[in-house]
């Protein structure tokens, strides 16, 4: 069974790059590659707001 790409994270304030479907969701939502998203989370943590601000710099 494949991952449902239409589902959204239960806690949309946190970016979880350890779940493949969430990695897909957030990279699409923020318009970045999965690698770039992982880099952002490593730099600023899992806060969706902090990750978005980091990526917009």
C-alpha positions as CSV (number, residue, x, y, z in Angstrom):
1,X,0.0,0.0,0.0
2,X,1.4,3.4,-0.9
3,X,1.5,6.4,1.3
4,X,-1.5,8.7,1.1
5,X,-0.1,12.0,-0.1
6,X,-3.3,13.8,0.5
7,X,-3.1,13.5,4.3
8,X,-1.7,16.2,6.5
9,X,0.4,16.0,9.6
10,X,-1.7,15.8,12.9
11,X,0.6,18.5,14.3
12,X,1.2,21.0,11.6
13,X,3.5,23.0,13.8
14,X,6.2,20.4,13.6
15,X,8.2,19.1,10.6
16,X,8.9,15.4,10.9
17,X,11.5,14.3,8.4
18,X,11.7,10.8,9.8
19,X,8.4,9.8,8.3
20,X,8.6,9.5,4.5
21,X,5.1,10.7,3.8
22,X,5.7,13.8,6.0
23,X,9.0,14.4,4.3
24,X,7.1,14.3,1.0
25,X,4.3,16.5,2.3
26,X,6.6,19.2,3.8
27,X,9.0,19.3,0.8
28,X,6.0,19.8,-1.5
29,X,4.3,22.3,0.8
30,X,7.4,24.4,1.2
31,X,8.6,24.0,-2.4
32,X,12.0,22.6,-1.6
33,X,13.9,19.3,-2.1
34,X,13.9,16.7,0.6
35,X,17.6,17.3,1.2
36,X,17.1,21.0,1.6
37,X,14.2,20.4,4.1
38,X,16.4,18.0,6.1
39,X,19.2,20.6,6.1
40,X,16.7,23.3,7.4
41,X,15.4,21.0,10.2
42,X,19.0,20.2,11.2
43,X,19.8,23.9,11.3
44,X,16.7,25.3,13.2
45,X,14.8,22.3,14.6
46,X,11.4,20.9,13.9
47,X,9.3,24.1,14.3
48,X,7.4,24.6,11.0
49,X,7.6,28.4,11.4
50,X,11.4,28.3,12.0
51,X,12.0,25.9,9.1
52,X,9.9,28.1,6.8
53,X,11.8,31.3,7.9
54,X,15.1,29.5,7.4
55,X,14.2,28.4,3.9
56,X,13.0,31.9,2.9
57,X,16.3,33.6,3.7
